[in-house]
Amino acid sequence: MHRPIRTDFSRMNTHDLAVEQLLHLPDKLIFDGSDFYGQQPYSVMVRAGQCVTAGECLIRHDAADLHAPSAAKVVSIEGTKLTLEPSAQDWQLSAKPPTEAEIYDDFPSFLGRIGLRGMGGSRFPASIKVKASMQADCFVLNAVECEPEVTIDQALLLHQEDLVVAGIEATVAAIGARRIVIAVRKGDKQLLEALRARFKYEFLVMPDRYPTGAEKLIVKALTGKMPPAGVLPFQFGVLVQNVASMRALGRAVSNGVPVIERPLSVISPEQNVHRNLIVPIGMQIGAVLKAAGCLQGKGQTIVAGGLMMGHEVSVDEVVDKGTTSVFLVSEAHVRGEARSCIRCGACNNGCPLGLHPIGMVERLANEQLGRPLRAQLAECFLCGVCSSVCPSNIPLVEQLREGKKCL
């Protein structure tokens, strides 16, 4: 029996969940092609010294292009890294909306041209995911947002619902889905009431425990069957998309704006900061914290992507399309002295997919990269439960994250 992990959701009231657009651009924006595309081939479309316009394509890729958030000068191209210097403080880009033919003649290609990637943290190209789901009968908006303290999806649903709906309707029209479902957490009673008043769709209420927002767990709750290993939601006739992804798509179909910005939560419990900001892709983490009014002090560390699924970053690293949040927390909150495994089995019992994290990590250490390990690594979605329950403080999820690079 799997032991569900409950977390202390000390969230703000829904009335306080504002979304703030960053008014002034930072001094520089940085894009590293290897971070966005790994070892996949891509083409840099600009040269050093060139001036680009807001929304202009910087990098062309088969699955997801990358665009300039504002008018800027390309000050350098060093290896895979592009550095831009914004030439205008105003980045409220509004372009000509695409025609229906441009959107629907080849919907997956349209998603690639606007640069849409999974904005729930996966960063997986939407063009590939949707192409495989073109015959899905059910569309699910994943609004569960089970990472502790992260509230950006809730804020978008409450304050930018028109864009979210535009993204949903475009996707449903393209794939021909007959059923639209919004998945939310059971504990968000006030949020659920507010959403029912705004969205005339079906609601799926998920258990109030982590990691209830995982796609496979949503499909299980929806269909009554857990997708087996290697089976994806589209094979059950279901397409699951994140709130921020649909908001970005809605902006593209309504305003003609590609994916140039990232809505995220910025949280510093010790400084009593909890804000939901929209910042440009490529903005350095340190600049994001400064814009939110956070100052990194002694004994504090930065975590991007959530306290469960995220990882420690430096002030020089940048926001990408999958950055859901930035935390400034005490080092003691995320670090502990690792000890030897005591064979308690807590990580195995805690894994929502029934995997064996410590066994996987040990096989990685011994370079036993056989088919069984690769299959388990492919299933693992790095929820972080194994690390959180380990009494020996073994950084299991970090080691599994590194191990997935062999796939």
C-alpha positions in Angstrom: 0.0 0.0 0.0 1.4 3.4 -1.0 1.5 6.0 1.8 0.3 9.4 0.5 2.3 12.4 1.6 0.3 15.2 3.1 1.8 18.7 3.0 1.0 21.8 5.0 -0.8 24.0 2.5 -0.6 27.4 4.3 -1.9 29.1 1.2 -3.1 32.7 0.9 -6.9 33.4 0.6 -8.0 33.4 -3.0 -9.0 37.0 -2.7 -5.3 37.9 -2.3 -4.0 36.0 -5.3 -3.1 38.9 -7.6 -1.1 38.6 -10.8 1.4 41.3 -11.3 3.0 42.1 -14.6 6.7 43.1 -14.3 6.7 46.7 -15.5 10.4 47.2 -16.1 12.7 44.8 -18.0 16.1 43.8 -16.5 19.4 44.9 -18.0 19.9 41.7 -19.8 18.1 38.5 -20.9 20.0 35.2 -21.3 19.0 32.2 -23.4 21.1 29.0 -23.4 20.2 26.7 -26.3 21.5 23.7 -24.5 19.2 24.3 -21.5 16.1 24.6 -23.8 17.0 21.8 -26.3 19.7 19.7 -24.8 21.5 17.7 -27.5 18.7 18.2 -30.0 19.7 20.2 -33.2 18.5 23.8 -33.4 19.2 26.9 -35.5 20.2 30.3 -34.1 18.3 32.8 -36.2 20.2 36.0 -35.1 23.8 37.2 -35.0 25.8 39.2 -32.5 25.2 43.0 -32.8 21.8 42.5 -34.4 18.7 44.4 -33.2 15.6 42.3 -32.8 12.0 43.1 -32.3 9.7 41.9 -29.6 8.5 38.4 -30.5 11.1 37.8 -33.1 12.4 34.2 -33.4 15.8 33.8 -31.8 16.1 30.0 -32.1 14.3 27.8 -34.6 13.5 24.2 -33.5 11.3 21.5 -35.0 9.2 21.3 -31.8 9.3 24.7 -30.1 10.8 28.0 -31.2 12.3 30.6 -28.8 11.4 34.3 -29.1 12.7 37.6 -27.9 10.5 39.0 -25.1 11.2 42.6 -26.1 13.0 44.8 -28.6 16.6 44.2 -27.9 20.2 44.1 -29.1 22.0 40.7 -29.3 25.1 41.7 -27.5 26.8 38.3 -27.6 26.5 34.7 -28.8 29.0 32.5 -27.0 28.7 28.8 -27.8 25.1 27.9 -27.0 24.4 31.1 -25.0 22.7 34.2 -26.4 22.7 37.4 -24.3 20.2 40.2 -25.2 20.2 43.8 -23.9 16.6 45.1 -24.0 16.4 48.4 -25.9 12.9 49.3 -24.5 11.5 49.1 -21.1 8.0 48.6 -22.4 7.4 44.9 -23.2 3.6 44.8 -23.5 3.7 43.2 -26.9 0.5 43.0 -28.9 0.7 41.6 -32.4 -1.9 40.7 -35.1 -3.9 37.7 -34.0 -3.4 34.6 -36.2 -6.1 33.5 -38.6 -8.1 30.4 -38.0 -6.3 28.7 -40.9 -2.9 29.6 -39.3 -4.0 28.0 -36.1 -6.0 25.0 -37.1 -4.6 23.9 -40.5 -1.7 22.3 -38.6 -2.4 22.9 -34.9 0.7 21.0 -33.6 2.9 23.1 -35.9 1.3 26.3 -34.7 2.2 25.3 -31.1 5.8 24.8 -32.2 5.9 28.2 -33.9 4.7 30.0 -30.8 7.2 28.1 -28.7 4.8 26.4 -26.3 6.3 23.9 -23.8 4.8 22.3 -20.8 4.6 25.2 -18.3 3.7 23.0 -15.3 7.4 22.1 -15.0 7.8 19.4 -17.6 9.0 21.7 -20.4 7.9 19.0 -22.9 7.1 20.5 -26.3 3.3 20.9 -26.6 3.5 20.3 -30.4 4.6 16.7 -29.8 2.2 16.0 -27.0 -0.8 17.4 -28.8 0.1 15.7 -32.1 -0.2 12.4 -30.2 -3.5 13.5 -28.7 -5.3 14.7 -31.8 -8.1 12.1 -31.3 -8.4 12.5 -27.5 -12.0 12.5 -26.4 -11.4 14.3 -23.1 -9.4 17.5 -22.3 -8.3 18.0 -18.7 -7.1 21.4 -17.4 -4.7 20.5 -14.6 -5.4 23.1 -11.9 -4.4 20.9 -9.0 -1.2 22.8 -8.2 -0.1 20.6 -5.3 3.3 22.0 -4.8 3.3 23.7 -1.3 2.8 27.5 -1.4 2.8 27.8 -5.2 -0.3 29.7 -6.3 0.4 31.0 -9.8 -2.1 28.7 -11.5 -4.8 29.7 -9.0 -4.1 33.4 -9.7 -4.3 32.9 -13.4 -7.6 31.1 -13.2 -9.1 33.9 -11.0 -7.6 37.0 -12.7 -6.8 36.0 -16.3 -9.5 33.4 -17.0 -10.3 34.9 -20.5 -6.9 33.9 -21.7 -7.1 30.5 -20.1 -10.5 29.8 -21.7 -9.2 30.9 -25.1 -6.4 28.4 -24.8 -8.8 25.6 -23.7 -11.3 26.3 -26.5 -8.6 26.4 -29.2 -7.2 23.1 -28.0 -10.6 21.4 -27.8 -11.6 22.7 -31.2 -8.3 21.3 -32.7 -8.4 17.9 -31.2 -12.2 17.4 -31.3 -12.6 16.6 -27.6 -16.2 16.3 -26.5 -15.5 16.5 -22.7 -13.8 19.3 -20.8 -12.7 18.8 -17.2 -11.0 21.0 -14.7 -9.0 19.1 -12.1 -8.7 20.8 -8.7 -7.7 19.9 -5.1 -10.3 19.0 -2.6 -8.9 21.4 0.0 -9.4 24.5 -2.1 -13.1 25.0 -1.2 -13.1 28.7 -1.6 -11.2 28.4 -4.9 -13.6 25.7 -6.2 -16.6 28.0 -5.5 -15.0 30.8 -7.4 -14.0 28.6 -10.3 -17.5 27.1 -10.6 -18.8 30.6 -11.0 -16.3 31.4 -13.8 -16.0 28.2 -15.7 -19.0 26.2 -17.0 -17.0 23.0 -17.3 -17.0 19.7 -15.5 -14.9 19.5 -12.3 -12.8 16.7 -11.1 -11.9 17.1 -7.4 -8.7 15.4 -6.5 -7.5 14.3 -3.0 -5.8 17.0 -0.9 -2.4 15.3 -0.8 0.9 15.4 -2.7 1.5 14.6 -5.5 -2.2 14.4 -6.5 -1.5 16.7 -9.5 0.5 14.1 -11.5 -1.0 13.3 -14.9 -1.3 9.6 -14.3 -3.1 10.1 -11.0 -5.5 12.5 -12.7 -6.2 9.9 -15.4 -6.7 7.2 -12.8 -9.2 9.4 -10.9 -11.0 10.2 -14.2 -11.2 6.7 -15.7 -10.8 4.5 -12.7 -7.7 2.9 -14.1 -4.0 3.7 -13.5 -2.1 3.9 -16.8 0.4 1.0 -16.8 4.1 1.7 -17.2 4.9 3.1 -20.6 1.3 4.1 -21.3 0.6 7.8 -21.6 -2.7 9.7 -21.0 -3.5 10.1 -24.7 -3.7 6.3 -25.0 -6.6 6.6 -22.6 -8.2 9.2 -24.8 -7.2 12.1 -22.5 -5.1 15.2 -23.0 -3.9 16.9 -19.8 -2.6 20.5 -20.0 -1.5 23.0 -17.4 -3.1 26.3 -16.6 -0.1 28.4 -17.5 0.2 26.6 -20.8 -3.4 27.3 -21.7 -3.0 30.9 -20.7 0.1 31.2 -23.0 -1.8 29.6 -25.8 -4.8 31.9 -25.2 -2.5 34.9 -25.5 -1.1 33.6 -28.8 -4.5 32.9 -30.4 -6.1 36.2 -29.0 -3.2 38.6 -29.3 -0.7 37.0 -31.6 2.0 36.9 -28.9 4.3 33.9 -28.7 5.5 32.4 -25.5 7.9 35.2 -24.3 6.9 35.4 -20.6 6.5 33.2 -17.5 3.9 33.6 -14.8 5.4 32.3 -11.5 5.2 32.5 -7.7 8.0 34.2 -5.8 8.0 33.2 -2.1 10.2 34.0 0.9 8.6 32.9 4.1 11.2 34.5 6.3 10.7 37.9 4.6 6.9 37.5 4.4 6.9 37.7 0.6 4.4 35.8 -1.5 3.8 37.3 -5.0 2.6 36.1 -8.3 4.6 37.8 -11.1 4.7 37.6 -14.9 8.4 38.0 -16.0 10.2 37.6 -19.3 11.8 34.3 -20.3 15.5 34.7 -19.9 15.4 36.9 -16.8 18.0 36.0 -14.2 16.8 34.6 -10.9 18.5 37.2 -8.9 16.7 40.0 -10.8 13.4 38.2 -10.2 14.0 38.1 -6.5 15.0 41.8 -6.5 11.9 42.7 -8.4 9.8 40.9 -5.8 11.5 42.7 -2.9 13.5 39.7 -1.7 17.2 40.0 -0.6 19.2 36.8 -0.1 20.8 36.7 3.3 23.3 34.5 5.0 22.2 31.0 5.4 19.5 31.3 2.7 19.3 29.4 -0.6 17.2 29.7 -3.8 15.0 26.9 -5.0 13.4 27.0 -8.4 10.4 24.9 -9.4 8.9 24.1 -6.0 10.1 22.7 -2.7 9.2 19.2 -3.7 10.1 19.0 -7.4 12.5 21.9 -7.6 16.2 22.3 -7.2 18.7 24.8 -5.8 19.8 27.5 -8.2 22.1 30.5 -8.2 21.2 34.1 -8.8 22.8 33.9 -12.2 20.6 31.2 -13.5 17.6 32.2 -15.6 13.8 31.7 -15.8 12.7 29.3 -18.5 9.3 28.2 -19.7 9.0 25.5 -17.0 9.9 27.7 -14.0 6.8 27.6 -11.9 8.2 29.3 -8.8 11.2 30.8 -7.1 11.7 30.2 -3.3 14.1 32.0 -1.0 14.4 29.7 2.1 16.7 28.7 4.9 19.4 26.3 3.8 18.4 24.1 6.7 14.9 23.8 5.1 16.3 22.0 2.0 19.6 20.5 3.1 20.6 17.8 5.5 23.6 15.6 6.1 23.1 12.4 4.0 23.7 9.1 5.8 23.7 5.5 4.7 20.5 3.8 3.7 18.9 1.9 6.6 16.7 -0.2 4.4 13.5 1.1 5.9 11.6 1.1 2.7 10.0 4.5 3.2 10.9 5.7 -0.3 9.4 2.6 -1.9 6.2 2.9 0.1 6.0 6.6 -0.6 6.4 6.5 -4.3 3.0 7.1 -5.9 3.9 4.9 -8.9 5.2 2.0 -6.8 8.8 2.4 -8.0 11.9 1.6 -5.9 13.9 4.8 -5.7 16.8 3.5 -3.6 17.3 0.5 -5.8 17.2 2.7 -8.9 19.8 5.1 -7.4 22.1 2.2 -6.4 21.9 0.7 -9.9 22.8 4.1 -11.3 25.8 4.3 -9.0 26.9 0.9 -10.2 26.2 1.8 -13.9 23.7 -1.0 -14.3 21.8 0.8 -17.0 19.7 -2.1 -18.2 16.2 -2.0 -19.7 14.4 -2.4 -16.3 16.2 0.7 -14.9 15.6 2.7 -18.0 11.9 1.8 -17.9 11.6 2.9 -14.2 13.5 6.1 -14.9 11.1 6.9 -17.8 8.1 6.4 -15.4 9.5 8.5 -12.6 8.2 12.1 -12.7 10.6 13.4 -10.0 7.8 14.3 -7.5 10.4 14.3 -4.7 8.3 12.2 -2.2 11.2 9.7 -1.9 13.6 12.4 -0.7 11.1 14.0 1.6 10.4 10.7 3.5 14.0 9.4 3.6 15.1 9.4 7.3 18.8 9.3 6.1 18.4 12.5 4.0 19.6 10.7 0.9 19.1 13.2 -2.0 17.2 10.5 -4.1 15.3 12.8 -6.4 18.5 14.8 -7.3 20.3 11.5 -8.2 17.3 10.3 -10.2 17.1 13.6 -12.0 20.7 13.1 -13.1 20.0 9.5 -14.0 17.2 10.5 -16.3 19.8 12.2 -18.5 20.8 8.8 -19.7 17.4 8.2 -21.4 
